[in-house]
Amino acid sequence: MERIGVIGCGLMGSGIAEVLARSGLDVLVVERDQGALDLGRQRVNASLTKARAAGKISVEDAEDAGSRLRFSTDFAELSEFPFVIEAVAEDLAVKLDVFHRLDETMVDRGAILASNTSSIPIATLAAATTRPENVVGLHFFNPVPVMKLVEVTPSLLTSEATVTAAHALASEQLGKTPISSPDRAGFVVNALLIPYLLSAIRMFEAGVATAQDIDTGMTLGCAHPMGPLALVDLIGLDTTAAVAESLYAEFREIHFATPPLLARMIAAGQLGRKSGQGFYSYRQ
């Protein structure tokens, strides 16, 4: 693989684009409008600058990665790409629209259409296309430049060739560790993680312990690198709720239900780090 398209340049899309470029691939990033595109470009540039300042990459490698990134609002520019990764908001209607447009746009019938969804069944996205054998889940973790795991999720209709290509991209070209996941809401990681996070929110909501004590208990008592409430802030409260809702819709199990406090915080615009306020404050 020499060039890849990325649709969406938010927290996940920008990280995916950066990792692809740092791995020597030419990357076209497509966003819905110029404002979102400019913010995405700033995220990538800021991350490269941070990595360079920390000594994680050289000045030359940072400049090379930057030169491999191209940004556009024109969806049609993806038409001849052999591999595209969708990384838009965790919203079923938005993702279905992207896959429908990709199916209409991509000239190469063998082009792979991958989704970074963290919870939506791949078969549902594949149904929006006339080439379901080419659709696969490729779920990265935040922050993408740091986290080594990638979940590779085929649907019942995904071809072996598509699965093999997705594994090869993740392991051989990006240096990540892929794991195989079944095509069910939450896949492997979020099916385990989300009930844990929601349980911590319920504990805080009930006044059992403070946010700091809950997080300290899990970092020092269980050797977790980050407490559950700090992790919800990092993931985004809205994203956490979206994944929980997908899990609840599929399994109807109470431990996947969104806690009232989480819904109220989202309604108030307290989305975590990206808004400056969640279970902790991030405002300067």
TAPESUL-V130515 format. One record per pair of residues at least 4 apart in sequence whose ideal C-beta (glycine too) atoms are under 6 Angstrom apart, sorted by the first residue. I is the first residue (numbers start at 1). GAP is how many residues later the second one is. Records with the same first field share a line. If there is no record, write none. Layout:
I: GAP + GAP
This chain:
1: 82 + 168
3: 23
4: 16 + 21 + 23 + 79
5: 23 + 73 + 76 + 79
6: 7 + 10 + 11 + 23 + 79
7: 23 + 79 + 91
8: 5 + 79 + 80
9: 4 + 5 + 20 + 22 + 31
12: 75 + 104
13: 74
14: 26 + 29 + 30
15: 128 + 129 + 130
16: 69 + 71 + 124 + 128
17: 10 + 12 + 27
18: 26 + 29 + 127
19: 125 + 126 + 155
20: 5 + 7
21: 6 + 44 + 47 + 48
22: 43
23: 150 + 151
26: 42
27: 41 + 42
28: 42
29: 42
30: 42 + 45
31: 5 + 6 + 9 + 42
32: 4
34: 39
37: 34 + 36
41: 30
42: 4
48: 14
51: 5 + 6
52: 5 + 10
57: 4 + 5
72: 5
75: 26
78: 6 + 27
79: 26 + 28
80: 27
82: 29
83: 29
84: 29
85: 29
86: 12 + 29
87: 29
88: 6 + 10
89: 5
90: 149 + 152
92: 28
95: 30
96: 32
99: 26 + 29 + 30
100: 28
101: 4
102: 4 + 11
103: 26 + 27
106: 5
112: 22 + 50 + 53
113: 21 + 22
114: 22 + 24
115: 10 + 22
116: 23 + 24
118: 21 + 72 + 125
119: 66 + 67 + 71 + 124 + 127
120: 4 + 126
121: 62
122: 4 + 15 + 31 + 33 + 61
123: 32 + 60
125: 10
126: 6 + 9 + 29 + 31
132: 25
133: 24 + 26
134: 28
136: 18 + 22 + 26 + 30
137: 16
138: 28
139: 12
140: 4 + 10
141: 6 + 8
148: 28 + 29
149: 28
150: 20 + 26 + 28
151: 28 + 30 + 36
152: 14 + 15 + 26 + 28
153: 28 + 30 + 34
154: 4 + 9
155: 28
158: 4 + 5
167: 4 + 11
168: 4
169: 4
170: 4 + 6 + 8
171: 7
181: 6 + 7
185: 61 + 62 + 65
186: 4 + 5 + 61
189: 4
190: 4 + 53
194: 49 + 50 + 53
195: 60
197: 31 + 35
198: 61
200: 14 + 28 + 29
201: 58 + 61
202: 57
203: 5
204: 7
205: 54 + 56
209: 4 + 5
211: 18 + 68
212: 4
214: 15
215: 12 + 14 + 15
216: 4
217: 4
218: 4 + 6 + 9
219: 5 + 8
226: 4 + 5
229: 50
232: 8
233: 39 + 40 + 45 + 46 + 47
234: 39
235: 4 + 5
236: 35 + 36 + 38
237: 28 + 29 + 34 + 35 + 41
238: 28 + 33
241: 17 + 21 + 25
244: 12 + 14
247: 4 + 9
248: 8 + 9
258: 4 + 5
265: 5
269: 6
270: 7 + 8
271: 4
272: 6
273: 9
276: 6 + 7
277: 4
